[in-house]
Amino acid sequence: MDLFNSEIGSNLLPFDGEVNYYGPIMSIERAQDYYEKLLQDINWENDKAIIFGKLIITKRKVAWYGDQPFDYTYSKTTKSALPWNKELLELKELVEQKSDETFNSCLLNLYNSGEEGMSWHSDGEKDLKKNGAIASLSFGAERKFSFKHRDTKQNVSVLLERGSLLVMKAETQAHWLHRLPPTKKVNTPRINLTFRTIAS
């Protein structure tokens, strides 16, 4: 099921979770300005994962920032959070105002083109607050984002626009997988900020 024209802020999921899509929360000009600053000023590194005991270096780049030098472990590798910069603090405050949630960290992803994506997964790492909200802010290329129920296999997709906000909360991670499907139709970069809460 595609929900490209869903009601702003309504729950995209039919059951077993809550995903609210707010659409763009800033002007195209402001979104482009943030995109260019993030592209230039963030300490990007190629992501790493250990798969079947082998270290894999991805084309996708990532960065990890937070209130403290939080450790965050996923794909069997651990990152230590860098201190916030000016733009990230501004965006964190904006996202917290729009979502009525609070966050203490942010995992950033840089996809160089549509051929880079993410396979089906959930964000249920033990470092994260259980059933805590995860807010996804998108810049650059517009990309399709999909959900799949673990049991029923039902699919829900949404087009993430420039400067748009999507918030996953409640039991979404327990019951639904999500992915960023690759596409050859997009040849420009996308930056995605995922604001999270590391459990203290």
N, C-alpha and C positions, 0 to 999 in steps of 0.2 A: 504494500500500500504506500503510495507517495502522498506526502502531505505538504507539497510545495506552496500551497495557498492556505495553510492552516491559520486559524485565528491566533493573533499575537498573544503570547503568554499562556495559551491553553496547553493542557497536557497532551503531548503527542502519542503517548502510550495508551493502549486500550485497557490494560490491567497490569498488575504486579510491578508497579513502579511509577515514577513521575519524571517526565522530561518536559521542561517549559522552554519554548522557543520565543524569544522576544523580538526577533528580527533585528535590523540595524538600530543601535542605540547612540549613534553619532552620525554626523554628516559624512558624505563620501570624501570631501576634502580633508576633514579631520582624520578619518580612517586612513587615508593615503599618507598623511603626515606622520602618523604613528607607525605605519608600515615601514616607511623609509628610515625612521629613527631606530626602530627595532632591528631592521636588517643590518644597520651599520653599528649600533652600539652594544648589542647583546653579545655575550661571550659564547658564541656558537661552537659546538663540537659535534663531530659525527657520533651518532649513538652507537652503543655497544650492547650486545646480547650474547649470552652463552647458551647455545642450542646443541643438545646432544654432546655436551662437554667441549664444544668448539667455540672459540671467540669469533663472533661475527661483527664486522664493522659495517654499519648501514650508510647509505647515501643521505638519508634523512639526518638533519642536524637537530640537536636539542640543547637546552640550557635549563638550569634548576636554580631558582631563587627563593628566598624566604626570610622570615622575621629573624631566624637564627640559622646557624650552619647545620640545619636538619639533614640527617642521613635519610635517603630514600632508595629502597632496593626494589628493582623490578627486572625481569628477564635475567635474574641471577647476577646483576651488577649493581653497585651502590654508588650514588652520587651524593656530594655534600653541597648544601645550598649556598649560593653566593648572596651577598647583601643586595637589597632592592636598589634599583636606580630610580631616577626621577619619574620617567615615563611609566614604569611598572607600578609605582606607588599611586600615580594618578589613575591608571586603569583599574587597579585593585579597588580604589575608593569608589570609582564609578560603578563597577560590577557589584560591589557590596550594596550600594544605594539601590540599584535596579533590582537586585535579587532578594534583598532583605536577608542576606546570609553574611557570614564573616569567614575570612580565609587567612592562612598564615604562610602560604607558599604557592609557587607557580612553576609548573613544568611547561616549557615552551618548545614547540616543534616547528621546524622549517622544512617544508616540502619544496624542493627545487622546481618540480614540474608535476603534472598530473600523473605521470608514470610512477611516482612515489606515493605510497599510501600506507595504511595500517590494516592488518588482517583482523579477523574476529577476535575480540578479547573483552575482558571486563577489568575495571580498575578496583580490584578488591584486595590490594596489597595490605599486609598487616600493619605497615607504618601509617596508613590512612585512618582517619576517624571512621568508625563503623557507621554505614548508611549516611555519611556526611555528604554534603552537596559538593559537586564539582561543576565549576562554571567555565564554559568554553567560549573564548572570544576570538573571532576570526578576522584576519586581514589579508589583503592581496587577492589571489584568485578565488573565485567562488567554487565550492566543491560540494558534491553530494555526500551526505553522512547517513549511515544506515544502522538500524537496530534489528536484532533477531532474538526472539524469545528462546530460552534454552530448551524448553520442553515442547511447545507447540510449533516452533520454527517460524512463527508469524513474523513478517518483515514490515518495518516502518522506515521510511526515508524522508529526509528534509534537505533542501538546498541551503547551505550556510553562506549567507551574503556577506559582503565586506562590512566590517564594523558591527557584525551581529553577535548576539549573545544567546547561548543555549545553556540551560542548567539541568544537570542530572541529579536526582536526589531520592530520598526514601530508599526503597528496596530495589532500585533499578539495577545496581551492579550484581545483586544476587540472582536476578531472574532474566536479565537481558545482556546479550553481547552487543558490542558496537564495532564499527569499522569505518575507515575512510577508503572506499574502493578506488583503485587506480583507474585512470582514464587517459587515453591518448588525445582527447579533445582539449586538454588544458596544457599549455606550454609555458606558463608563468608561475612564479613561486607563490606559496601560501604560508602565512605565519599563523599559528594557533597557540593561544595562551590558555592553559588549563589551570585555573585557580583551585587550590585544594586545601585541606586541613590535615596536617600531620598530628596524630594523637600524641599528647604529652604524657 
